[in-house]
């Protein structure tokens, strides 16, 4: 598969995947993370969207056996255009998707996170990750994104990491609320 960027490996590790998970990747690019996710699934699936048809062609080629087997589904769509059923996914992630922080806390970012919450099953995990250039802006990104995610009822945690070359990684990892059987909503475990 060639060199895998550390930010992608780190993002997938932060998902804490189960073999049967239904996963959504926002902005899949050339499909490297799709392959990483599929390696960890047995009967689970990954759905990925990207706005670039060129990137999706490369992702389909890279993941051709997984696509043919129905384990990976790739769509050309922006997050704003995407429409999935309620609770369709157990895990949702994005790496270096600027919409979530460059628009935070405006209506566009809030609407995007609200859509992700709808698509996540109760107790599902959302992980938004970045590798800022030369480690700059990690705190700024987390400081803008975490409140937007928390405002949608997620239990949130900011996670930090480092690449082998000393670059910073940052993630906002969140758990969708679940019903406790009494109609009350609360988080399931630690984000």
Beta strands, then each sheet from edge to edge (+ up, - down):
strand 1: 22-26
strand 2: 45-50
strand 3: 72-76
strand 4: 89-95
strand 5: 120-130
strand 6: 155-162
strand 7: 168-175
strand 8: 178-179
strand 9: 185-186
sheet 1: 3+ 2+ 1+ 4+ 5+ 7- 6+
sheet 2: 8+ 9-
end
